[in-house]
Every structure is written in structure tokens, then in C-alpha cells.
Amino acid sequence: MPVLRIPTPLRAYTNGQSTVNVTGNNVSEVLTDLTKQYPTIKPHIFNEDGALRPFVNLFVGESNIKDLQGVDTPIKEEDKVMLIPSIAGG
């Protein structure tokens, strides 16, 4: 079962879990499973149109899904997926 790593700022929406076991054959299905398990995280990942928010970065292993097939990137049982929000400052 793939594992999704949750960053500290979003753990409040996953009952403090740093990792969540998810199911799915691609990133989109994994995120759907995550939001079914923890519905309050959904607005922090998706915009009103259902698209990933621009500041949300997802990695499958070492690769950013933006460099792969986006949310259609295939996921294998042993994959580790990391959700990393962008941090702005100035």
C-alpha cells in the first residue's frame, strides 16, 4: 500500500499523522483516498475547481509529479509519496 507523507503544517488535518496509508493506481486516486479519509485537508490541497493548488508539490520518490505525468503519474504499492507545500517569504 502506498504511503503518503504529510508535512507538519497539514498534520492538524490528519489527526497528527505524519504518514497515511493510501490506495490508488495514480496520484489522483491517492489524493482522492486521502481526502476521503481526512475530508478537512481537501481545501488545503485543491482549489474550488478541484485542481491542485499551485503551492502544493507532490513527489513520488525523488521525482516531482510536475516533471512526470502530473496527477496521472502511476503509483506502485511500494511507492512513497511526499506532499510538500511551497514556502514563501521575503
PADORO-442049 format. One record per residue: residue in one letter; residue number from 1; z, x, y of N, C-alpha, C in turn. Coordinates in steps of 0.001 Angstrom, whole numbers, plus 500000, padded with zeros to 6 digits. Layout:
BEGIN
<node><code>A</code><pos>NUM</pos><n_up>Z</n_up><n_east>X</n_east><n_north>Y</n_north><ca_up>Z</ca_up><ca_east>X</ca_east><ca_north>Y</ca_north><c_up>Z</c_up><c_east>X</c_east><c_north>Y</c_north></node>
...
# end
This chain:
BEGIN
<node><code>M</code><pos>1</pos><n_up>500000</n_up><n_east>500845</n_east><n_north>498825</n_north><ca_up>500000</ca_up><ca_east>500000</ca_east><ca_north>500000</ca_north><c_up>500000</c_up><c_east>500894</c_east><c_north>501244</c_north></node>
<node><code>P</code><pos>2</pos><n_up>499078</n_up><n_east>500679</n_east><n_north>502169</n_north><ca_up>499065</ca_up><ca_east>501495</ca_east><ca_north>503389</ca_north><c_up>500362</c_up><c_east>501340</c_east><c_north>504180</c_north></node>
<node><code>V</code><pos>3</pos><n_up>500696</n_up><n_east>502378</n_east><n_north>504903</n_north><ca_up>501891</ca_up><ca_east>502384</ca_east><ca_north>505745</ca_north><c_up>501451</c_up><c_east>502530</c_east><c_north>507188</c_north></node>
<node><code>L</code><pos>4</pos><n_up>502004</n_up><n_east>501692</n_east><n_north>508057</n_north><ca_up>501713</ca_up><ca_east>501748</ca_east><ca_north>509494</ca_north><c_up>502946</c_up><c_east>502283</c_east><c_north>510205</c_north></node>
<node><code>R</code><pos>5</pos><n_up>502781</n_up><n_east>503386</n_east><n_north>510920</n_north><ca_up>503884</ca_up><ca_east>503992</ca_east><ca_north>511672</ca_north><c_up>503953</c_up><c_east>503323</c_east><c_north>513039</c_north></node>
<node><code>I</code><pos>6</pos><n_up>505148</n_up><n_east>502878</n_east><n_north>513392</n_north><ca_up>505379</ca_up><ca_east>502158</ca_east><ca_north>514643</ca_north><c_up>506050</c_up><c_east>503097</c_east><c_north>515643</c_north></node>
<node><code>P</code><pos>7</pos><n_up>505515</n_up><n_east>503219</n_east><n_north>516860</n_north><ca_up>506144</ca_up><ca_east>504095</ca_east><ca_north>517853</ca_north><c_up>507453</c_up><c_east>503483</c_east><c_north>518366</c_north></node>
<node><code>T</code><pos>8</pos><n_up>508331</n_up><n_east>504329</n_east><n_north>518840</n_north><ca_up>509651</ca_up><ca_east>503895</ca_east><ca_north>519297</ca_north><c_up>509606</c_up><c_east>502723</c_east><c_north>520275</c_north></node>
<node><code>P</code><pos>9</pos><n_up>508737</n_up><n_east>502720</n_east><n_north>521295</n_north><ca_up>508756</ca_up><ca_east>501595</ca_east><ca_north>522247</ca_north><c_up>508424</c_up><c_east>500236</c_east><c_north>521621</c_north></node>
<node><code>L</code><pos>10</pos><n_up>507746</n_up><n_east>500227</n_east><n_north>520491</n_north><ca_up>507366</ca_up><ca_east>498957</ca_east><ca_north>519861</ca_north><c_up>508276</c_up><c_east>498560</c_east><c_north>518696</c_north></node>
<node><code>R</code><pos>11</pos><n_up>509236</n_up><n_east>499389</n_east><n_north>518363</n_north><ca_up>510118</ca_up><ca_east>499084</ca_east><ca_north>517228</ca_north><c_up>511022</c_up><c_east>497883</c_east><c_north>517477</c_north></node>
<node><code>A</code><pos>12</pos><n_up>511225</n_up><n_east>497550</n_east><n_north>518720</n_north><ca_up>512018</ca_up><ca_east>496351</ca_east><ca_north>519030</ca_north><c_up>511342</c_up><c_east>495094</c_east><c_north>518477</c_north></node>
<node><code>Y</code><pos>13</pos><n_up>510036</n_up><n_east>495163</n_east><n_north>518271</n_north><ca_up>509273</ca_up><ca_east>494012</ca_east><ca_north>517778</ca_north><c_up>509108</c_up><c_east>494034</c_east><c_north>516260</c_north></node>
<node><code>T</code><pos>14</pos><n_up>509594</n_up><n_east>495101</n_east><n_north>515611</n_north><ca_up>509521</ca_up><ca_east>495206</ca_east><ca_north>514147</ca_north><c_up>510920</c_up><c_east>495350</c_east><c_north>513555</c_north></node>
<node><code>N</code><pos>15</pos><n_up>511898</n_up><n_east>494754</n_east><n_north>514218</n_north><ca_up>513294</ca_up><ca_east>494811</ca_east><ca_north>513758</ca_north><c_up>513779</c_up><c_east>496245</c_east><c_north>513574</c_north></node>
<node><code>G</code><pos>16</pos><n_up>513308</n_up><n_east>497140</n_east><n_north>514450</n_north><ca_up>513739</ca_up><ca_east>498531</ca_east><ca_north>514412</ca_north><c_up>513041</c_up><c_east>499386</c_east><c_north>513371</c_north></node>
<node><code>Q</code><pos>17</pos><n_up>512091</n_up><n_east>498816</n_east><n_north>512648</n_north><ca_up>511385</ca_up><ca_east>499559</ca_east><ca_north>511597</ca_north><c_up>510480</c_up><c_east>500629</c_east><c_north>512214</c_north></node>
<node><code>S</code><pos>18</pos><n_up>510547</n_up><n_east>501843</n_east><n_north>511678</n_north><ca_up>509652</ca_up><ca_east>502903</ca_east><ca_north>512141</ca_north><c_up>508351</c_up><c_east>502909</c_east><c_north>511355</c_north></node>
<node><code>T</code><pos>19</pos><n_up>508383</n_up><n_east>502335</n_east><n_north>510155</n_north><ca_up>507180</ca_up><ca_east>502182</ca_east><ca_north>509352</ca_north><c_up>507170</c_up><c_east>500780</c_east><c_north>508751</c_north></node>
<node><code>V</code><pos>20</pos><n_up>505983</n_up><n_east>500252</n_east><n_north>508572</n_north><ca_up>505813</ca_up><ca_east>498922</ca_east><ca_north>507990</ca_north><c_up>504753</c_up><c_east>499031</c_east><c_north>506900</c_north></node>
<node><code>N</code><pos>21</pos><n_up>505062</n_up><n_east>498508</n_east><n_north>505734</n_north><ca_up>504057</ca_up><ca_east>498421</ca_east><ca_north>504670</ca_north><c_up>503133</c_up><c_east>497266</c_east><c_north>505004</c_north></node>
<node><code>V</code><pos>22</pos><n_up>501842</n_up><n_east>497537</n_east><n_north>504971</n_north><ca_up>500844</ca_up><ca_east>496540</ca_east><ca_north>505347</ca_north><c_up>499779</c_up><c_east>496453</c_east><c_north>504263</c_north></node>
<node><code>T</code><pos>23</pos><n_up>499039</n_up><n_east>495358</n_east><n_north>504276</n_north><ca_up>497923</ca_up><ca_east>495214</ca_east><ca_north>503355</ca_north><c_up>496651</c_up><c_east>495029</c_east><c_north>504160</c_north></node>
<node><code>G</code><pos>24</pos><n_up>495544</n_up><n_east>495408</n_east><n_north>503563</n_north><ca_up>494254</ca_up><ca_east>495241</ca_east><ca_north>504208</ca_north><c_up>493284</c_up><c_east>496297</c_east><c_north>503755</c_north></node>
<node><code>N</code><pos>25</pos><n_up>492002</n_up><n_east>495951</n_east><n_north>503848</n_north><ca_up>490942</ca_up><ca_east>496876</ca_east><ca_north>503459</ca_north><c_up>490381</c_up><c_east>497649</c_east><c_north>504640</c_north></node>
<node><code>N</code><pos>26</pos><n_up>490727</n_up><n_east>497225</n_east><n_north>505856</n_north><ca_up>490294</ca_up><ca_east>497935</ca_east><ca_north>507063</ca_north><c_up>491368</c_up><c_east>497786</c_east><c_north>508129</c_north></node>
<node><code>V</code><pos>27</pos><n_up>491199</n_up><n_east>498469</n_east><n_north>509233</n_north><ca_up>492208</ca_up><ca_east>498470</ca_east><ca_north>510296</ca_north><c_up>492461</c_up><c_east>497058</c_east><c_north>510818</c_north></node>
<node><code>S</code><pos>28</pos><n_up>491420</n_up><n_east>496272</n_east><n_north>510980</n_north><ca_up>491573</ca_up><ca_east>494907</ca_east><ca_north>511473</ca_north><c_up>492493</c_up><c_east>494089</c_east><c_north>510561</c_north></node>
<node><code>E</code><pos>29</pos><n_up>492290</n_up><n_east>494178</n_east><n_north>509255</n_north><ca_up>493119</ca_up><ca_east>493433</ca_east><ca_north>508302</ca_north><c_up>494554</c_up><c_east>493939</c_east><c_north>508293</c_north></node>
<node><code>V</code><pos>30</pos><n_up>494732</n_up><n_east>495243</n_east><n_north>508449</n_north><ca_up>496073</ca_up><ca_east>495827</ca_east><ca_north>508521</ca_north><c_up>496815</c_up><c_east>495287</c_east><c_north>509750</c_north></node>
<node><code>L</code><pos>31</pos><n_up>496120</n_up><n_east>495234</n_east><n_north>510886</n_north><ca_up>496753</ca_up><ca_east>494726</ca_east><ca_north>512108</ca_north><c_up>497053</c_up><c_east>493234</c_east><c_north>511996</c_north></node>
<node><code>T</code><pos>32</pos><n_up>496181</n_up><n_east>492496</n_east><n_north>511332</n_north><ca_up>496438</ca_up><ca_east>491073</ca_east><ca_north>511105</ca_north><c_up>497698</c_up><c_east>490901</c_east><c_north>510266</c_north></node>
<node><code>D</code><pos>33</pos><n_up>497832</n_up><n_east>491720</n_east><n_north>509225</n_north><ca_up>499030</ca_up><ca_east>491650</ca_east><ca_north>508388</ca_north><c_up>500273</c_up><c_east>492013</c_east><c_north>509198</c_north></node>
<node><code>L</code><pos>34</pos><n_up>500176</n_up><n_east>493054</n_east><n_north>510019</n_north><ca_up>501313</ca_up><ca_east>493445</ca_east><ca_north>510863</ca_north><c_up>501743</c_up><c_east>492290</c_east><c_north>511760</c_north></node>
<node><code>T</code><pos>35</pos><n_up>500785</n_up><n_east>491626</n_east><n_north>512405</n_north><ca_up>501139</ca_up><ca_east>490547</ca_east><ca_north>513333</ca_north><c_up>501604</c_up><c_east>489289</c_east><c_north>512607</c_north></node>
<node><code>K</code><pos>36</pos><n_up>501254</n_up><n_east>489142</n_east><n_north>511340</n_north><ca_up>501816</ca_up><ca_east>488031</ca_east><ca_north>510546</ca_north><c_up>503275</c_up><c_east>488322</c_east><c_north>510209</c_north></node>
<node><code>Q</code><pos>37</pos><n_up>503560</n_up><n_east>489585</n_east><n_north>509888</n_north><ca_up>504931</ca_up><ca_east>489971</ca_east><ca_north>509560</ca_north><c_up>505822</c_up><c_east>489965</c_east><c_north>510803</c_north></node>
<node><code>Y</code><pos>38</pos><n_up>505272</n_up><n_east>490401</n_east><n_north>511927</n_north><ca_up>506031</ca_up><ca_east>490544</ca_east><ca_north>513180</ca_north><c_up>505222</c_up><c_east>489958</c_east><c_north>514330</c_north></node>
<node><code>P</code><pos>39</pos><n_up>505202</n_up><n_east>488640</n_east><n_north>514468</n_north><ca_up>504357</ca_up><ca_east>487981</ca_east><ca_north>515479</ca_north><c_up>504629</c_up><c_east>488410</c_east><c_north>516922</c_north></node>
<node><code>T</code><pos>40</pos><n_up>505846</n_up><n_east>488819</n_east><n_north>517233</n_north><ca_up>506153</ca_up><ca_east>489176</ca_east><ca_north>518621</ca_north><c_up>505502</c_up><c_east>490481</c_east><c_north>519068</c_north></node>
<node><code>I</code><pos>41</pos><n_up>504963</n_up><n_east>491258</n_east><n_north>518129</n_north><ca_up>504292</ca_up><ca_east>492512</ca_east><ca_north>518502</ca_north><c_up>502856</c_up><c_east>492264</c_east><c_north>518974</c_north></node>
<node><code>K</code><pos>42</pos><n_up>502295</n_up><n_east>491124</n_east><n_north>518603</n_north><ca_up>500876</ca_up><ca_east>490851</ca_east><ca_north>518856</ca_north><c_up>500450</c_up><c_east>491039</c_east><c_north>520312</c_north></node>
<node><code>P</code><pos>43</pos><n_up>501157</n_up><n_east>490480</n_east><n_north>521304</n_north><ca_up>500689</ca_up><ca_east>490664</ca_east><ca_north>522691</ca_north><c_up>500784</c_up><c_east>492103</c_east><c_north>523196</c_north></node>
<node><code>H</code><pos>44</pos><n_up>501482</n_up><n_east>492947</n_east><n_north>522478</n_north><ca_up>501599</ca_up><ca_east>494351</ca_east><ca_north>522873</ca_north><c_up>500471</c_up><c_east>495196</c_east><c_north>522288</c_north></node>
<node><code>I</code><pos>45</pos><n_up>499721</n_up><n_east>494605</n_east><n_north>521353</n_north><ca_up>498614</ca_up><ca_east>495317</ca_east><ca_north>520716</ca_north><c_up>497264</c_up><c_east>494726</c_east><c_north>521113</c_north></node>
<node><code>F</code><pos>46</pos><n_up>497222</n_up><n_east>493396</n_east><n_north>521242</n_north><ca_up>495972</ca_up><ca_east>492697</ca_east><ca_north>521531</ca_north><c_up>496023</c_up><c_east>492028</c_east><c_north>522902</c_north></node>
<node><code>N</code><pos>47</pos><n_up>494860</n_up><n_east>491941</n_east><n_north>523563</n_north><ca_up>494783</ca_up><ca_east>491201</ca_east><ca_north>524818</ca_north><c_up>494535</c_up><c_east>489727</c_east><c_north>524514</c_north></node>
<node><code>E</code><pos>48</pos><n_up>494359</n_up><n_east>488923</n_east><n_north>525547</n_north><ca_up>494193</ca_up><ca_east>487477</ca_east><ca_north>525391</ca_north><c_up>492934</c_up><c_east>487116</c_east><c_north>524605</c_north></node>
<node><code>D</code><pos>49</pos><n_up>491934</n_up><n_east>487998</n_east><n_north>524619</n_north><ca_up>490679</ca_up><ca_east>487752</ca_east><ca_north>523898</ca_north><c_up>490744</c_up><c_east>488189</c_east><c_north>522436</c_north></node>
<node><code>G</code><pos>50</pos><n_up>491867</n_up><n_east>488742</n_east><n_north>522021</n_north><ca_up>492018</ca_up><ca_east>489197</ca_east><ca_north>520641</ca_north><c_up>491528</c_up><c_east>490608</c_east><c_north>520392</c_north></node>
<node><code>A</code><pos>51</pos><n_up>491124</n_up><n_east>491312</n_east><n_north>521457</n_north><ca_up>490671</ca_up><ca_east>492702</ca_east><ca_north>521323</ca_north><c_up>491867</c_up><c_east>493646</c_east><c_north>521473</c_north></node>
<node><code>L</code><pos>52</pos><n_up>491751</n_up><n_east>494835</n_east><n_north>520876</n_north><ca_up>492803</ca_up><ca_east>495835</ca_east><ca_north>521053</ca_north><c_up>492959</c_up><c_east>496158</c_east><c_north>522526</c_north></node>
<node><code>R</code><pos>53</pos><n_up>494186</n_up><n_east>496272</n_east><n_north>522964</n_north><ca_up>494421</ca_up><ca_east>496679</ca_east><ca_north>524348</ca_north><c_up>493905</c_up><c_east>498112</c_east><c_north>524523</c_north></node>
<node><code>P</code><pos>54</pos><n_up>493395</n_up><n_east>498430</n_east><n_north>525710</n_north><ca_up>492790</ca_up><ca_east>499755</ca_east><ca_north>525909</ca_north><c_up>493764</c_up><c_east>500920</c_east><c_north>525729</c_north></node>
<node><code>F</code><pos>55</pos><n_up>495045</n_up><n_east>500678</n_east><n_north>525922</n_north><ca_up>496020</ca_up><ca_east>501762</ca_east><ca_north>525815</ca_north><c_up>496559</c_up><c_east>501943</c_east><c_north>524397</c_north></node>
<node><code>V</code><pos>56</pos><n_up>496082</n_up><n_east>501147</n_east><n_north>523454</n_north><ca_up>496523</ca_up><ca_east>501263</ca_east><ca_north>522065</ca_north><c_up>495575</c_up><c_east>502198</c_east><c_north>521315</c_north></node>
<node><code>N</code><pos>57</pos><n_up>496146</n_up><n_east>503235</n_east><n_north>520740</n_north><ca_up>495375</ca_up><ca_east>504177</ca_east><ca_north>519930</ca_north><c_up>495848</c_up><c_east>504075</c_east><c_north>518495</c_north></node>
<node><code>L</code><pos>58</pos><n_up>494908</n_up><n_east>503998</n_east><n_north>517590</n_north><ca_up>495218</ca_up><ca_east>503932</ca_east><ca_north>516165</ca_north><c_up>494563</c_up><c_east>505095</c_east><c_north>515450</c_north></node>
<node><code>F</code><pos>59</pos><n_up>495339</n_up><n_east>505738</n_east><n_north>514602</n_north><ca_up>494857</ca_up><ca_east>506866</ca_east><ca_north>513833</ca_north><c_up>494996</c_up><c_east>506556</c_east><c_north>512351</c_north></node>
<node><code>V</code><pos>60</pos><n_up>493976</n_up><n_east>506868</n_east><n_north>511596</n_north><ca_up>494039</ca_up><ca_east>506824</ca_east><ca_north>510137</ca_north><c_up>494084</c_up><c_east>508285</c_east><c_north>509727</c_north></node>
<node><code>G</code><pos>61</pos><n_up>495226</n_up><n_east>508711</n_east><n_north>509242</n_north><ca_up>495429</ca_up><ca_east>510138</ca_east><ca_north>509002</ca_north><c_up>495382</c_up><c_east>510862</c_east><c_north>510341</c_north></node>
<node><code>E</code><pos>62</pos><n_up>494502</n_up><n_east>511819</n_east><n_north>510457</n_north><ca_up>494369</ca_up><ca_east>512617</ca_east><ca_north>511682</ca_north><c_up>493272</c_up><c_east>512103</c_east><c_north>512616</c_north></node>
<node><code>S</code><pos>63</pos><n_up>492554</n_up><n_east>511059</n_east><n_north>512197</n_north><ca_up>491372</ca_up><ca_east>510621</ca_east><ca_north>512939</ca_north><c_up>491621</c_up><c_east>509350</c_east><c_north>513743</c_north></node>
<node><code>N</code><pos>64</pos><n_up>491248</n_up><n_east>509395</n_east><n_north>515018</n_north><ca_up>491317</ca_up><ca_east>508220</ca_east><ca_north>515881</ca_north><c_up>490241</c_up><c_east>507242</c_east><c_north>515435</c_north></node>
<node><code>I</code><pos>65</pos><n_up>490606</n_up><n_east>505964</n_east><n_north>515289</n_north><ca_up>489609</ca_up><ca_east>504982</ca_east><ca_north>514831</ca_north><c_up>488461</c_up><c_east>504849</c_east><c_north>515812</c_north></node>
<node><code>K</code><pos>66</pos><n_up>488678</n_up><n_east>505229</n_east><n_north>517084</n_north><ca_up>487591</ca_up><ca_east>505187</ca_east><ca_north>518073</ca_north><c_up>486480</c_up><c_east>506169</c_east><c_north>517712</c_north></node>
<node><code>D</code><pos>67</pos><n_up>486828</n_up><n_east>507212</n_east><n_north>516960</n_north><ca_up>485846</ca_up><ca_east>508201</ca_east><ca_north>516508</ca_north><c_up>485275</c_up><c_east>507840</c_east><c_north>515137</c_north></node>
<node><code>L</code><pos>68</pos><n_up>485789</n_up><n_east>506777</n_east><n_north>514531</n_north><ca_up>485333</ca_up><ca_east>506347</ca_east><ca_north>513214</ca_north><c_up>484545</c_up><c_east>505046</c_east><c_north>513369</c_north></node>
<node><code>Q</code><pos>69</pos><n_up>485024</n_up><n_east>503979</n_east><n_north>512755</n_north><ca_up>484331</ca_up><ca_east>502687</ca_east><ca_north>512815</ca_north><c_up>485158</c_up><c_east>501633</c_east><c_north>513543</c_north></node>
<node><code>G</code><pos>70</pos><n_up>486029</n_up><n_east>502087</n_east><n_north>514444</n_north><ca_up>486869</ca_up><ca_east>501144</ca_east><ca_north>515182</ca_north><c_up>487751</c_up><c_east>500356</c_east><c_north>514239</c_north></node>
<node><code>V</code><pos>71</pos><n_up>487951</n_up><n_east>499069</n_east><n_north>514537</n_north><ca_up>488820</ca_up><ca_east>498241</ca_east><ca_north>513696</ca_north><c_up>488200</c_up><c_east>497968</c_east><c_north>512329</c_north></node>
<node><code>D</code><pos>72</pos><n_up>486930</n_up><n_east>498312</n_east><n_north>512151</n_north><ca_up>486276</ca_up><ca_east>498160</ca_east><ca_north>510849</ca_north><c_up>486468</c_up><c_east>499391</c_east><c_north>509954</c_north></node>
<node><code>T</code><pos>73</pos><n_up>487213</n_up><n_east>500381</n_east><n_north>510444</n_north><ca_up>487479</ca_up><ca_east>501587</ca_east><ca_north>509664</ca_north><c_up>488171</c_up><c_east>501216</c_east><c_north>508356</c_north></node>
<node><code>P</code><pos>74</pos><n_up>487602</n_up><n_east>501626</n_east><n_north>507220</n_north><ca_up>488216</ca_up><ca_east>501302</ca_east><ca_north>505929</ca_north><c_up>489587</c_up><c_east>501960</c_east><c_north>505760</c_north></node>
<node><code>I</code><pos>75</pos><n_up>490453</n_up><n_east>501270</n_east><n_north>505040</n_north><ca_up>491797</ca_up><ca_east>501762</ca_east><ca_north>504738</ca_north><c_up>491951</c_up><c_east>501818</c_east><c_north>503227</c_north></node>
<node><code>K</code><pos>76</pos><n_up>492517</n_up><n_east>502940</n_east><n_north>502749</n_north><ca_up>492810</ca_up><ca_east>503084</ca_east><ca_north>501328</ca_north><c_up>494307</c_up><c_east>502863</c_east><c_north>501112</c_north></node>
<node><code>E</code><pos>77</pos><n_up>494665</n_up><n_east>502593</n_east><n_north>499879</n_north><ca_up>496063</ca_up><ca_east>502327</ca_east><ca_north>499518</ca_north><c_up>497014</c_up><c_east>503419</c_east><c_north>500011</c_north></node>
<node><code>E</code><pos>78</pos><n_up>496587</n_up><n_east>504676</n_east><n_north>499933</n_north><ca_up>497486</ca_up><ca_east>505787</ca_east><ca_north>500261</ca_north><c_up>497444</c_up><c_east>506187</c_east><c_north>501733</c_north></node>
<node><code>D</code><pos>79</pos><n_up>496647</n_up><n_east>505507</n_east><n_north>502552</n_north><ca_up>496496</ca_up><ca_east>505896</ca_east><ca_north>503953</ca_north><c_up>497758</c_up><c_east>505640</c_east><c_north>504771</c_north></node>
<node><code>K</code><pos>80</pos><n_up>497940</n_up><n_east>506522</n_east><n_north>505729</n_north><ca_up>498987</ca_up><ca_east>506352</ca_east><ca_north>506727</ca_north><c_up>498278</c_up><c_east>506076</c_east><c_north>508043</c_north></node>
<node><code>V</code><pos>81</pos><n_up>498649</n_up><n_east>504978</n_east><n_north>508675</n_north><ca_up>498046</ca_up><ca_east>504568</ca_east><ca_north>509936</ca_north><c_up>499110</c_up><c_east>504707</c_east><c_north>511004</c_north></node>
<node><code>M</code><pos>82</pos><n_up>498749</n_up><n_east>505345</n_east><n_north>512119</n_north><ca_up>499694</ca_up><ca_east>505519</ca_east><ca_north>513216</ca_north><c_up>499225</c_up><c_east>504727</c_east><c_north>514425</c_north></node>
<node><code>L</code><pos>83</pos><n_up>500143</n_up><n_east>503987</n_east><n_north>514991</n_north><ca_up>499919</ca_up><ca_east>503223</ca_east><ca_north>516212</ca_north><c_up>500561</c_up><c_east>504044</c_east><c_north>517326</c_north></node>
<node><code>I</code><pos>84</pos><n_up>499744</n_up><n_east>504451</n_east><n_north>518291</n_north><ca_up>500242</ca_up><ca_east>505314</ca_east><ca_north>519359</ca_north><c_up>499823</c_up><c_east>504733</c_east><c_north>520698</c_north></node>
<node><code>P</code><pos>85</pos><n_up>500783</n_up><n_east>504252</n_east><n_north>521498</n_north><ca_up>500409</ca_up><ca_east>503750</ca_east><ca_north>522810</ca_north><c_up>500152</c_up><c_east>504921</c_east><c_north>523764</c_north></node>
<node><code>S</code><pos>86</pos><n_up>499180</n_up><n_east>504753</n_east><n_north>524649</n_north><ca_up>498923</ca_up><ca_east>505777</ca_east><ca_north>525660</ca_north><c_up>500069</c_up><c_east>505756</c_east><c_north>526660</c_north></node>
<node><code>I</code><pos>87</pos><n_up>500366</n_up><n_east>506912</n_east><n_north>527184</n_north><ca_up>501428</ca_up><ca_east>507020</ca_east><ca_north>528181</ca_north><c_up>500814</c_up><c_east>507534</c_east><c_north>529465</c_north></node>
<node><code>A</code><pos>88</pos><n_up>501050</n_up><n_east>506784</n_east><n_north>530535</n_north><ca_up>500511</ca_up><ca_east>507179</ca_east><ca_north>531834</ca_north><c_up>501662</c_up><c_east>507662</c_east><c_north>532707</c_north></node>
<node><code>G</code><pos>89</pos><n_up>501350</n_up><n_east>508476</n_east><n_north>533615</n_north><ca_up>502386</ca_up><ca_east>508987</ca_east><ca_north>534527</ca_north><c_up>501729</c_up><c_east>509579</c_east><c_north>535757</c_north></node>
<node><code>G</code><pos>90</pos><n_up>502557</n_up><n_east>509931</n_east><n_north>536653</n_north><ca_up>501947</ca_up><ca_east>510540</ca_east><ca_north>537815</ca_north><c_up>502927</c_up><c_east>510809</c_east><c_north>538893</c_north></node>
# end
